[in-house]
Every structure is written in structure tokens, then in C-alpha cells.
Amino acid sequence: MRVNCICPGAIDTPMIADGLQNKEVANNYTAGRLGRVGQPEEVAHAALFLGSDEACYITGLIMPVDGGWSVQ
């Protein structure tokens, strides 16, 4: 059995759309290393990879998909 976890950062979804209208909040969302919010497809690509045969020997992974926001 394989168990992995995807930890998305700020992703451009309806949930954060109102926050992105506020400049101060938007600046917090884009404070990561890449300077932008992510797209839903970017999280989907991570999930597809982890569910594919290419990731068959990966388990116990915590995968941030957050544009570098969690890098210290």
C-alpha cells in the first residue's frame, strides 16, 4: 500500500477569488518563491504523477504544490 499527501498552497479557485480582489491579501497569496497563485491543473498534475506507474516506488511523501511558499 502506498500513501502520499499533496499539500497545495494558494490555488486560483473560487474559494480565494474574493481574497485576490484585495491587494493586501493578494500580496500574501503571491509571497511564495514563484510570485503567483497556482492553477488547479498544477495540483492535478501532481496527483496524476503520484497515481501513475512512474511513482510506483514512492510512498510516505508529503508533496507541497505551493510555488515555493513553504521553502524557508
PDB file with SEQRES, HELIX, SHEET and CRYST1 records, atoms N, CA, C and O in Angstrom:
SEQRES   1 A   72  MET ARG VAL ASN CYS ILE CYS PRO GLY ALA ILE ASP THR          
SEQRES   2 A   72  PRO MET ILE ALA ASP GLY LEU GLN ASN LYS GLU VAL ALA          
SEQRES   3 A   72  ASN ASN TYR THR ALA GLY ARG LEU GLY ARG VAL GLY GLN          
SEQRES   4 A   72  PRO GLU GLU VAL ALA HIS ALA ALA LEU PHE LEU GLY SER          
SEQRES   5 A   72  ASP GLU ALA CYS TYR ILE THR GLY LEU ILE MET PRO VAL          
SEQRES   6 A   72  ASP GLY GLY TRP SER VAL GLN                                  
HELIX    1 AA1 PRO A   14  GLN A   21  1                                   8    
HELIX    2 AA2 LYS A   23  TYR A   29  1                                   7    
HELIX    3 AA3 PRO A   40  LEU A   50  1                                  11    
HELIX    4 AA4 ASP A   53  ALA A   55  5                                   3    
SHEET    1 AA1 2 CYS A   5  PRO A   8  0                                        
SHEET    2 AA1 2 ILE A  62  VAL A  65  1                                        
CRYST1    1.000    1.000    1.000  90.00  90.00  90.00 P 1           1          
ATOM      1  N   MET A   1       0.843  -1.174   0.000  1.00  0.00           N  
ATOM      2  CA  MET A   1       0.000   0.000   0.000  1.00  0.00           C  
ATOM      3  C   MET A   1       0.890   1.239   0.000  1.00  0.00           C  
ATOM      4  O   MET A   1       1.882   1.308   0.726  1.00  0.00           O  
ATOM      5  N   ARG A   2       0.515   2.224  -0.835  1.00  0.00           N  
ATOM      6  CA  ARG A   2       1.236   3.494  -0.883  1.00  0.00           C  
ATOM      7  C   ARG A   2       0.347   4.599  -0.328  1.00  0.00           C  
ATOM      8  O   ARG A   2      -0.851   4.645  -0.606  1.00  0.00           O  
ATOM      9  N   VAL A   3       0.941   5.481   0.453  1.00  0.00           N  
ATOM     10  CA  VAL A   3       0.216   6.621   0.999  1.00  0.00           C  
ATOM     11  C   VAL A   3       1.072   7.862   0.790  1.00  0.00           C  
ATOM     12  O   VAL A   3       2.200   7.931   1.280  1.00  0.00           O  
ATOM     13  N   ASN A   4       0.544   8.834   0.071  1.00  0.00           N  
ATOM     14  CA  ASN A   4       1.231  10.086  -0.184  1.00  0.00           C  
ATOM     15  C   ASN A   4       0.246  11.228   0.054  1.00  0.00           C  
ATOM     16  O   ASN A   4      -0.968  11.024   0.075  1.00  0.00           O  
ATOM     17  N   CYS A   5       0.782  12.418   0.229  1.00  0.00           N  
ATOM     18  CA  CYS A   5      -0.050  13.577   0.546  1.00  0.00           C  
ATOM     19  C   CYS A   5       0.355  14.757  -0.327  1.00  0.00           C  
ATOM     20  O   CYS A   5       1.541  15.069  -0.436  1.00  0.00           O  
ATOM     21  N   ILE A   6      -0.614  15.413  -0.944  1.00  0.00           N  
ATOM     22  CA  ILE A   6      -0.375  16.633  -1.698  1.00  0.00           C  
ATOM     23  C   ILE A   6      -0.855  17.796  -0.836  1.00  0.00           C  
ATOM     24  O   ILE A   6      -1.990  17.803  -0.358  1.00  0.00           O  
ATOM     25  N   CYS A   7       0.025  18.778  -0.644  1.00  0.00           N  
ATOM     26  CA  CYS A   7      -0.295  19.953   0.173  1.00  0.00           C  
ATOM     27  C   CYS A   7      -0.303  21.193  -0.709  1.00  0.00           C  
ATOM     28  O   CYS A   7       0.737  21.829  -0.882  1.00  0.00           O  
ATOM     29  N   PRO A   8      -1.450  21.547  -1.267  1.00  0.00           N  
ATOM     30  CA  PRO A   8      -1.497  22.710  -2.149  1.00  0.00           C  
ATOM     31  C   PRO A   8      -1.402  24.015  -1.370  1.00  0.00           C  
ATOM     32  O   PRO A   8      -1.855  24.117  -0.230  1.00  0.00           O  
ATOM     33  N   GLY A   9      -0.809  24.994  -2.009  1.00  0.00           N  
ATOM     34  CA  GLY A   9      -0.784  26.348  -1.457  1.00  0.00           C  
ATOM     35  C   GLY A   9      -1.984  27.108  -1.976  1.00  0.00           C  
ATOM     36  O   GLY A   9      -3.067  26.547  -2.142  1.00  0.00           O  
ATOM     37  N   ALA A  10      -1.782  28.388  -2.230  1.00  0.00           N  
ATOM     38  CA  ALA A  10      -2.857  29.228  -2.768  1.00  0.00           C  
ATOM     39  C   ALA A  10      -3.092  28.847  -4.230  1.00  0.00           C  
ATOM     40  O   ALA A  10      -2.223  29.036  -5.082  1.00  0.00           O  
ATOM     41  N   ILE A  11      -4.258  28.317  -4.499  1.00  0.00           N  
ATOM     42  CA  ILE A  11      -4.618  27.869  -5.845  1.00  0.00           C  
ATOM     43  C   ILE A  11      -5.774  28.741  -6.336  1.00  0.00           C  
ATOM     44  O   ILE A  11      -6.712  29.020  -5.589  1.00  0.00           O  
ATOM     45  N   ASP A  12      -5.700  29.161  -7.576  1.00  0.00           N  
ATOM     46  CA  ASP A  12      -6.699  30.048  -8.171  1.00  0.00           C  
ATOM     47  C   ASP A  12      -8.027  29.310  -8.343  1.00  0.00           C  
ATOM     48  O   ASP A  12      -8.307  28.729  -9.391  1.00  0.00           O  
ATOM     49  N   THR A  13      -8.823  29.350  -7.294  1.00  0.00           N  
ATOM     50  CA  THR A  13     -10.140  28.711  -7.277  1.00  0.00           C  
ATOM     51  C   THR A  13     -11.162  29.715  -6.770  1.00  0.00           C  
ATOM     52  O   THR A  13     -10.779  30.761  -6.246  1.00  0.00           O  
ATOM     53  N   PRO A  14     -12.439  29.429  -6.910  1.00  0.00           N  
ATOM     54  CA  PRO A  14     -13.453  30.345  -6.388  1.00  0.00           C  
ATOM     55  C   PRO A  14     -13.300  30.621  -4.883  1.00  0.00           C  
ATOM     56  O   PRO A  14     -13.722  31.672  -4.400  1.00  0.00           O  
ATOM     57  N   MET A  15     -12.701  29.685  -4.152  1.00  0.00           N  
ATOM     58  CA  MET A  15     -12.547  29.860  -2.709  1.00  0.00           C  
ATOM     59  C   MET A  15     -11.679  31.073  -2.363  1.00  0.00           C  
ATOM     60  O   MET A  15     -11.927  31.732  -1.353  1.00  0.00           O  
ATOM     61  N   ILE A  16     -10.674  31.376  -3.174  1.00  0.00           N  
ATOM     62  CA  ILE A  16      -9.809  32.520  -2.867  1.00  0.00           C  
ATOM     63  C   ILE A  16     -10.037  33.711  -3.801  1.00  0.00           C  
ATOM     64  O   ILE A  16      -9.332  34.714  -3.702  1.00  0.00           O  
ATOM     65  N   ALA A  17     -10.994  33.612  -4.686  1.00  0.00           N  
ATOM     66  CA  ALA A  17     -11.232  34.681  -5.669  1.00  0.00           C  
ATOM     67  C   ALA A  17     -11.499  36.024  -4.997  1.00  0.00           C  
ATOM     68  O   ALA A  17     -10.957  37.040  -5.433  1.00  0.00           O  
ATOM     69  N   ASP A  18     -12.314  36.057  -3.954  1.00  0.00           N  
ATOM     70  CA  ASP A  18     -12.597  37.314  -3.273  1.00  0.00           C  
ATOM     71  C   ASP A  18     -11.342  37.884  -2.638  1.00  0.00           C  
ATOM     72  O   ASP A  18     -11.115  39.094  -2.678  1.00  0.00           O  
ATOM     73  N   GLY A  19     -10.532  37.024  -2.057  1.00  0.00           N  
ATOM     74  CA  GLY A  19      -9.288  37.475  -1.442  1.00  0.00           C  
ATOM     75  C   GLY A  19      -8.332  38.087  -2.440  1.00  0.00           C  
ATOM     76  O   GLY A  19      -7.604  39.021  -2.106  1.00  0.00           O  
ATOM     77  N   LEU A  20      -8.321  37.580  -3.659  1.00  0.00           N  
ATOM     78  CA  LEU A  20      -7.419  38.104  -4.677  1.00  0.00           C  
ATOM     79  C   LEU A  20      -7.812  39.509  -5.121  1.00  0.00           C  
ATOM     80  O   LEU A  20      -6.990  40.222  -5.697  1.00  0.00           O  
ATOM     81  N   GLN A  21      -9.063  39.922  -4.863  1.00  0.00           N  
ATOM     82  CA  GLN A  21      -9.500  41.275  -5.195  1.00  0.00           C  
ATOM     83  C   GLN A  21      -8.906  42.307  -4.230  1.00  0.00           C  
ATOM     84  O   GLN A  21      -8.754  43.475  -4.589  1.00  0.00           O  
ATOM     85  N   ASN A  22      -8.574  41.884  -3.022  1.00  0.00           N  
ATOM     86  CA  ASN A  22      -7.963  42.749  -2.019  1.00  0.00           C  
ATOM     87  C   ASN A  22      -6.454  42.715  -2.214  1.00  0.00           C  
ATOM     88  O   ASN A  22      -5.846  41.648  -2.131  1.00  0.00           O  
ATOM     89  N   LYS A  23      -5.840  43.870  -2.474  1.00  0.00           N  
ATOM     90  CA  LYS A  23      -4.414  43.922  -2.816  1.00  0.00           C  
ATOM     91  C   LYS A  23      -3.529  43.365  -1.703  1.00  0.00           C  
ATOM     92  O   LYS A  23      -2.565  42.651  -1.979  1.00  0.00           O  
ATOM     93  N   GLU A  24      -3.846  43.684  -0.452  1.00  0.00           N  
ATOM     94  CA  GLU A  24      -3.033  43.191   0.665  1.00  0.00           C  
ATOM     95  C   GLU A  24      -3.108  41.672   0.783  1.00  0.00           C  
ATOM     96  O   GLU A  24      -2.093  41.005   0.985  1.00  0.00           O  
ATOM     97  N   VAL A  25      -4.304  41.138   0.657  1.00  0.00           N  
ATOM     98  CA  VAL A  25      -4.484  39.679   0.713  1.00  0.00           C  
ATOM     99  C   VAL A  25      -3.807  39.024  -0.495  1.00  0.00           C  
ATOM    100  O   VAL A  25      -3.145  37.997  -0.351  1.00  0.00           O  
ATOM    101  N   ALA A  26      -3.970  39.607  -1.670  1.00  0.00           N  
ATOM    102  CA  ALA A  26      -3.350  39.061  -2.886  1.00  0.00           C  
ATOM    103  C   ALA A  26      -1.833  39.034  -2.742  1.00  0.00           C  
ATOM    104  O   ALA A  26      -1.192  38.083  -3.189  1.00  0.00           O  
ATOM    105  N   ASN A  27      -1.249  40.056  -2.130  1.00  0.00           N  
ATOM    106  CA  ASN A  27       0.203  40.064  -1.912  1.00  0.00           C  
ATOM    107  C   ASN A  27       0.633  38.922  -1.005  1.00  0.00           C  
ATOM    108  O   ASN A  27       1.701  38.342  -1.207  1.00  0.00           O  
ATOM    109  N   ASN A  28      -0.183  38.588  -0.008  1.00  0.00           N  
ATOM    110  CA  ASN A  28       0.135  37.447   0.862  1.00  0.00           C  
ATOM    111  C   ASN A  28       0.068  36.136   0.089  1.00  0.00           C  
ATOM    112  O   ASN A  28       0.909  35.257   0.278  1.00  0.00           O  
ATOM    113  N   TYR A  29      -0.927  36.005  -0.780  1.00  0.00           N  
ATOM    114  CA  TYR A  29      -1.062  34.793  -1.575  1.00  0.00           C  
ATOM    115  C   TYR A  29       0.100  34.619  -2.543  1.00  0.00           C  
ATOM    116  O   TYR A  29       0.489  33.491  -2.846  1.00  0.00           O  
ATOM    117  N   THR A  30       0.654  35.714  -3.027  1.00  0.00           N  
ATOM    118  CA  THR A  30       1.716  35.631  -4.035  1.00  0.00           C  
ATOM    119  C   THR A  30       3.105  35.800  -3.433  1.00  0.00           C  
ATOM    120  O   THR A  30       4.061  36.076  -4.157  1.00  0.00           O  
ATOM    121  N   ALA A  31       3.227  35.642  -2.129  1.00  0.00           N  
ATOM    122  CA  ALA A  31       4.510  35.844  -1.459  1.00  0.00           C  
ATOM    123  C   ALA A  31       5.464  34.658  -1.631  1.00  0.00           C  
ATOM    124  O   ALA A  31       6.598  34.722  -1.155  1.00  0.00           O  
ATOM    125  N   GLY A  32       5.047  33.602  -2.283  1.00  0.00           N  
ATOM    126  CA  GLY A  32       5.907  32.433  -2.481  1.00  0.00           C  
ATOM    127  C   GLY A  32       7.036  32.711  -3.450  1.00  0.00           C  
ATOM    128  O   GLY A  32       7.112  33.796  -4.025  1.00  0.00           O  
ATOM    129  N   ARG A  33       7.907  31.747  -3.634  1.00  0.00           N  
ATOM    130  CA  ARG A  33       9.088  31.910  -4.479  1.00  0.00           C  
ATOM    131  C   ARG A  33       8.745  32.202  -5.939  1.00  0.00           C  
ATOM    132  O   ARG A  33       9.509  32.881  -6.625  1.00  0.00           O  
ATOM    133  N   LEU A  34       7.618  31.704  -6.419  1.00  0.00           N  
ATOM    134  CA  LEU A  34       7.252  31.922  -7.812  1.00  0.00           C  
ATOM    135  C   LEU A  34       6.428  33.190  -8.005  1.00  0.00           C  
ATOM    136  O   LEU A  34       6.224  33.616  -9.142  1.00  0.00           O  
ATOM    137  N   GLY A  35       5.950  33.800  -6.928  1.00  0.00           N  
ATOM    138  CA  GLY A  35       5.273  35.079  -7.007  1.00  0.00           C  
ATOM    139  C   GLY A  35       3.908  35.075  -7.662  1.00  0.00           C  
ATOM    140  O   GLY A  35       3.491  36.087  -8.226  1.00  0.00           O  
ATOM    141  N   ARG A  36       3.212  33.965  -7.600  1.00  0.00           N  
ATOM    142  CA  ARG A  36       1.873  33.892  -8.193  1.00  0.00           C  
ATOM    143  C   ARG A  36       1.091  32.799  -7.488  1.00  0.00           C  
ATOM    144  O   ARG A  36       1.663  31.965  -6.786  1.00  0.00           O  
ATOM    145  N   VAL A  37      -0.208  32.811  -7.677  1.00  0.00           N  
ATOM    146  CA  VAL A  37      -1.014  31.700  -7.167  1.00  0.00           C  
ATOM    147  C   VAL A  37      -0.941  30.564  -8.186  1.00  0.00           C  
ATOM    148  O   VAL A  37      -0.683  30.789  -9.368  1.00  0.00           O  
ATOM    149  N   GLY A  38      -1.168  29.361  -7.715  1.00  0.00           N  
ATOM    150  CA  GLY A  38      -1.124  28.199  -8.596  1.00  0.00           C  
ATOM    151  C   GLY A  38      -2.430  28.007  -9.349  1.00  0.00           C  
ATOM    152  O   GLY A  38      -3.450  28.621  -9.034  1.00  0.00           O  
ATOM    153  N   GLN A  39      -2.373  27.160 -10.329  1.00  0.00           N  
ATOM    154  CA  GLN A  39      -3.552  26.811 -11.116  1.00  0.00           C  
ATOM    155  C   GLN A  39      -4.014  25.411 -10.718  1.00  0.00           C  
ATOM    156  O   GLN A  39      -3.184  24.569 -10.378  1.00  0.00           O  
ATOM    157  N   PRO A  40      -5.316  25.147 -10.754  1.00  0.00           N  
ATOM    158  CA  PRO A  40      -5.812  23.825 -10.376  1.00  0.00           C  
ATOM    159  C   PRO A  40      -5.128  22.699 -11.153  1.00  0.00           C  
ATOM    160  O   PRO A  40      -4.916  21.613 -10.614  1.00  0.00           O  
ATOM    161  N   GLU A  41      -4.787  22.952 -12.402  1.00  0.00           N  
ATOM    162  CA  GLU A  41      -4.139  21.919 -13.221  1.00  0.00           C  
ATOM    163  C   GLU A  41      -2.784  21.510 -12.642  1.00  0.00           C  
ATOM    164  O   GLU A  41      -2.352  20.370 -12.814  1.00  0.00           O  
ATOM    165  N   GLU A  42      -2.118  22.436 -11.957  1.00  0.00           N  
ATOM    166  CA  GLU A  42      -0.804  22.116 -11.388  1.00  0.00           C  
ATOM    167  C   GLU A  42      -0.922  21.125 -10.235  1.00  0.00           C  
ATOM    168  O   GLU A  42      -0.052  20.273 -10.052  1.00  0.00           O  
ATOM    169  N   VAL A  43      -1.983  21.234  -9.468  1.00  0.00           N  
ATOM    170  CA  VAL A  43      -2.239  20.255  -8.412  1.00  0.00           C  
ATOM    171  C   VAL A  43      -2.658  18.929  -9.039  1.00  0.00           C  
ATOM    172  O   VAL A  43      -2.257  17.861  -8.576  1.00  0.00           O  
ATOM    173  N   ALA A  44      -3.461  19.003 -10.085  1.00  0.00           N  
ATOM    174  CA  ALA A  44      -3.902  17.792 -10.777  1.00  0.00           C  
ATOM    175  C   ALA A  44      -2.713  17.030 -11.353  1.00  0.00           C  
ATOM    176  O   ALA A  44      -2.687  15.800 -11.305  1.00  0.00           O  
ATOM    177  N   HIS A  45      -1.728  17.742 -11.897  1.00  0.00           N  
ATOM    178  CA  HIS A  45      -0.544  17.068 -12.444  1.00  0.00           C  
ATOM    179  C   HIS A  45       0.210  16.308 -11.353  1.00  0.00           C  
ATOM    180  O   HIS A  45       0.701  15.204 -11.588  1.00  0.00           O  
ATOM    181  N   ALA A  46       0.300  16.896 -10.167  1.00  0.00           N  
ATOM    182  CA  ALA A  46       0.962  16.211  -9.052  1.00  0.00           C  
ATOM    183  C   ALA A  46       0.198  14.939  -8.682  1.00  0.00           C  
ATOM    184  O   ALA A  46       0.801  13.892  -8.446  1.00  0.00           O  
ATOM    185  N   ALA A  47      -1.132  15.038  -8.633  1.00  0.00           N  
ATOM    186  CA  ALA A  47      -1.953  13.866  -8.304  1.00  0.00           C  
ATOM    187  C   ALA A  47      -1.830  12.788  -9.374  1.00  0.00           C  
ATOM    188  O   ALA A  47      -1.735  11.602  -9.057  1.00  0.00           O  
ATOM    189  N   LEU A  48      -1.833  13.195 -10.626  1.00  0.00           N  
ATOM    190  CA  LEU A  48      -1.687  12.217 -11.716  1.00  0.00           C  
ATOM    191  C   LEU A  48      -0.338  11.519 -11.640  1.00  0.00           C  
ATOM    192  O   LEU A  48      -0.252  10.309 -11.851  1.00  0.00           O  
ATOM    193  N   PHE A  49       0.715  12.272 -11.341  1.00  0.00           N  
ATOM    194  CA  PHE A  49       2.035  11.654 -11.208  1.00  0.00           C  
ATOM    195  C   PHE A  49       2.041  10.633 -10.077  1.00  0.00           C  
ATOM    196  O   PHE A  49       2.484   9.500 -10.264  1.00  0.00           O  
ATOM    197  N   LEU A  50       1.550  11.030  -8.903  1.00  0.00           N  
ATOM    198  CA  LEU A  50       1.581  10.107  -7.767  1.00  0.00           C  
ATOM    199  C   LEU A  50       0.715   8.872  -7.988  1.00  0.00           C  
ATOM    200  O   LEU A  50       0.974   7.822  -7.399  1.00  0.00           O  
ATOM    201  N   GLY A  51      -0.297   8.985  -8.819  1.00  0.00           N  
ATOM    202  CA  GLY A  51      -1.150   7.841  -9.124  1.00  0.00           C  
ATOM    203  C   GLY A  51      -0.672   7.012 -10.300  1.00  0.00           C  
ATOM    204  O   GLY A  51      -1.282   5.999 -10.643  1.00  0.00           O  
ATOM    205  N   SER A  52       0.426   7.442 -10.922  1.00  0.00           N  
ATOM    206  CA  SER A  52       0.904   6.750 -12.117  1.00  0.00           C  
ATOM    207  C   SER A  52       1.932   5.670 -11.782  1.00  0.00           C  
ATOM    208  O   SER A  52       2.427   5.583 -10.658  1.00  0.00           O  
ATOM    209  N   ASP A  53       2.235   4.858 -12.782  1.00  0.00           N  
ATOM    210  CA  ASP A  53       3.257   3.829 -12.622  1.00  0.00           C  
ATOM    211  C   ASP A  53       4.638   4.427 -12.378  1.00  0.00           C  
ATOM    212  O   ASP A  53       5.494   3.779 -11.776  1.00  0.00           O  
ATOM    213  N   GLU A  54       4.867   5.663 -12.842  1.00  0.00           N  
ATOM    214  CA  GLU A  54       6.161   6.303 -12.634  1.00  0.00           C  
ATOM    215  C   GLU A  54       6.443   6.552 -11.154  1.00  0.00           C  
ATOM    216  O   GLU A  54       7.602   6.697 -10.768  1.00  0.00           O  
ATOM    217  N   ALA A  55       5.419   6.603 -10.333  1.00  0.00           N  
ATOM    218  CA  ALA A  55       5.582   6.844  -8.897  1.00  0.00           C  
ATOM    219  C   ALA A  55       5.380   5.566  -8.078  1.00  0.00           C  
ATOM    220  O   ALA A  55       5.100   5.639  -6.882  1.00  0.00           O  
ATOM    221  N   CYS A  56       5.520   4.409  -8.707  1.00  0.00           N  
ATOM    222  CA  CYS A  56       5.190   3.148  -8.032  1.00  0.00           C  
ATOM    223  C   CYS A  56       6.094   2.831  -6.840  1.00  0.00           C  
ATOM    224  O   CYS A  56       5.735   1.994  -6.012  1.00  0.00           O  
ATOM    225  N   TYR A  57       7.245   3.472  -6.734  1.00  0.00           N  
ATOM    226  CA  TYR A  57       8.154   3.197  -5.615  1.00  0.00           C  
ATOM    227  C   TYR A  57       8.195   4.369  -4.632  1.00  0.00           C  
ATOM    228  O   TYR A  57       9.090   4.444  -3.790  1.00  0.00           O  
ATOM    229  N   ILE A  58       7.233   5.273  -4.740  1.00  0.00           N  
ATOM    230  CA  ILE A  58       7.157   6.428  -3.852  1.00  0.00           C  
ATOM    231  C   ILE A  58       6.037   6.202  -2.851  1.00  0.00           C  
ATOM    232  O   ILE A  58       4.896   5.934  -3.227  1.00  0.00           O  
ATOM    233  N   THR A  59       6.376   6.313  -1.568  1.00  0.00           N  
ATOM    234  CA  THR A  59       5.368   6.232  -0.525  1.00  0.00           C  
ATOM    235  C   THR A  59       5.829   7.071   0.659  1.00  0.00           C  
ATOM    236  O   THR A  59       7.027   7.246   0.880  1.00  0.00           O  
ATOM    237  N   GLY A  60       4.881   7.579   1.407  1.00  0.00           N  
ATOM    238  CA  GLY A  60       5.195   8.405   2.562  1.00  0.00           C  
ATOM    239  C   GLY A  60       5.625   9.818   2.191  1.00  0.00           C  
ATOM    240  O   GLY A  60       6.240  10.511   3.001  1.00  0.00           O  
ATOM    241  N   LEU A  61       5.313  10.244   0.995  1.00  0.00           N  
ATOM    242  CA  LEU A  61       5.724  11.556   0.510  1.00  0.00           C  
ATOM    243  C   LEU A  61       4.714  12.627   0.903  1.00  0.00           C  
ATOM    244  O   LEU A  61       3.506  12.440   0.760  1.00  0.00           O  
ATOM    245  N   ILE A  62       5.220  13.743   1.396  1.00  0.00           N  
ATOM    246  CA  ILE A  62       4.416  14.942   1.596  1.00  0.00           C  
ATOM    247  C   ILE A  62       4.886  15.915   0.526  1.00  0.00           C  
ATOM    248  O   ILE A  62       5.991  16.451   0.610  1.00  0.00           O  
ATOM    249  N   MET A  63       4.042  16.144  -0.485  1.00  0.00           N  
ATOM    250  CA  MET A  63       4.426  16.936  -1.652  1.00  0.00           C  
ATOM    251  C   MET A  63       3.754  18.311  -1.618  1.00  0.00           C  
ATOM    252  O   MET A  63       2.559  18.425  -1.889  1.00  0.00           O  
ATOM    253  N   PRO A  64       4.527  19.359  -1.284  1.00  0.00           N  
ATOM    254  CA  PRO A  64       3.941  20.687  -1.376  1.00  0.00           C  
ATOM    255  C   PRO A  64       3.826  21.116  -2.837  1.00  0.00           C  
ATOM    256  O   PRO A  64       4.774  20.977  -3.609  1.00  0.00           O  
ATOM    257  N   VAL A  65       2.683  21.628  -3.201  1.00  0.00           N  
ATOM    258  CA  VAL A  65       2.458  22.200  -4.530  1.00  0.00           C  
ATOM    259  C   VAL A  65       2.011  23.635  -4.238  1.00  0.00           C  
ATOM    260  O   VAL A  65       0.832  23.978  -4.333  1.00  0.00           O  
ATOM    261  N   ASP A  66       3.012  24.463  -3.874  1.00  0.00           N  
ATOM    262  CA  ASP A  66       2.690  25.786  -3.341  1.00  0.00           C  
ATOM    263  C   ASP A  66       3.571  26.901  -3.894  1.00  0.00           C  
ATOM    264  O   ASP A  66       3.646  27.976  -3.298  1.00  0.00           O  
ATOM    265  N   GLY A  67       4.228  26.670  -5.004  1.00  0.00           N  
ATOM    266  CA  GLY A  67       5.039  27.707  -5.621  1.00  0.00           C  
ATOM    267  C   GLY A  67       6.229  28.125  -4.787  1.00  0.00           C  
ATOM    268  O   GLY A  67       6.755  29.223  -4.969  1.00  0.00           O  
ATOM    269  N   GLY A  68       6.662  27.276  -3.877  1.00  0.00           N  
ATOM    270  CA  GLY A  68       7.814  27.579  -3.041  1.00  0.00           C  
ATOM    271  C   GLY A  68       7.464  28.309  -1.755  1.00  0.00           C  
ATOM    272  O   GLY A  68       8.357  28.740  -1.025  1.00  0.00           O  
ATOM    273  N   TRP A  69       6.175  28.453  -1.469  1.00  0.00           N  
ATOM    274  CA  TRP A  69       5.752  29.184  -0.288  1.00  0.00           C  
ATOM    275  C   TRP A  69       6.266  28.544   0.989  1.00  0.00           C  
ATOM    276  O   TRP A  69       6.557  29.248   1.956  1.00  0.00           O  
ATOM    277  N   SER A  70       6.386  27.213   1.012  1.00  0.00           N  
ATOM    278  CA  SER A  70       6.817  26.526   2.230  1.00  0.00           C  
ATOM    279  C   SER A  70       8.330  26.435   2.371  1.00  0.00           C  
ATOM    280  O   SER A  70       8.821  25.960   3.395  1.00  0.00           O  
ATOM    281  N   VAL A  71       9.083  26.881   1.363  1.00  0.00           N  
ATOM    282  CA  VAL A  71      10.538  26.872   1.442  1.00  0.00           C  
ATOM    283  C   VAL A  71      10.978  27.959   2.420  1.00  0.00           C  
ATOM    284  O   VAL A  71      10.502  29.094   2.366  1.00  0.00           O  
ATOM    285  N   GLN A  72      11.885  27.593   3.303  1.00  0.00           N  
ATOM    286  CA  GLN A  72      12.331  28.578   4.284  1.00  0.00           C  
ATOM    287  C   GLN A  72      13.711  29.072   4.002  1.00  0.00           C  
ATOM    288  O   GLN A  72      14.231  29.908   4.741  1.00  0.00           O  
TER     289      GLN A  72                                                      
END                                                                             
